[in-house]
Amino acid sequence: AQSVSQHNHHVILSEAASLELGCNYSYGGTVNLFWYVQYPGQHLQLLLKYFSGDPLVKGIKGFEAEFIKSKFSFNLRKPSVQWSDTAEYFCAVTLNTNAGKSTFGDGTTLTVKP
Amino acid sequence: EAGVAQSPRYKIIEKRQSVAFWCNPISGHATLYWYQQILGQGPKLLIQFQNNGVVDDSQLPKDRFSAERLKGVDSTLKIQPAKLEDSAVYLCASSLVFQGTYEQYFGPGTRLTVT
């Protein structure tokens, strides 16, 4: 069974600091990878996704993620965080099959201090 | 476009009672998902529908949970009888088609407290 591991449960940064959130998955087949974000009081929403092509993908609000197949990783990065990035971030994996099931990590809470 | 609608937003029940949640996906979305999110954890898929057919319900506790999606549009998730460990947020999501590359759109969730 596939699994997703997010190493950091809670990250606290000051504004303008760089961010990297780790995500590793376990599955040997072809996968689609997602980062979702949940801002305080809002719904889960898509930040970015990867399913093929350039392993470096760019999402909304200056976020990017790099898919490293050999490391089964899909880490999220942002060069300079803002207070408005305070949120919970979830990594998710979906199998690239017609019966693809989504598996989410347990999330990382990011707090950005002004 | 209107988002995924869920009701109620909050529900408090006693153990052994029953409860039902409703979800209306984005218009035209063929795939509908129900997730359970326990505090401190990520969403866990309970059941996945393609139109009105079940694609995956391997993690649905079928002795107490049931779900249906009549007419391939809105859906209900029921718990009967509820247990203390069912306290969680129940999320509904939908996607345009049933392929792993398509993003899911989430509703606001229903927070269930079982006392």
Interface residues (C-beta under 8 A of the other chain):
Chain A: V4 Q6 V31 N32 F34 Y36 H43 L44 Q45 L46 K49 F51 F90 A92 T94 L95 N96 T97 N98 A99 G100 K101 S102 T103 F104 G105 D106 G107
Chain B: G3 V4 Y33 Y35 G40 Q41 G42 P43 K44 L45 Q48 V55 D56 S58 L91 A93 F98 Q99 G100 T101 E103 Q104 Y105 F106 G107 P108 G109
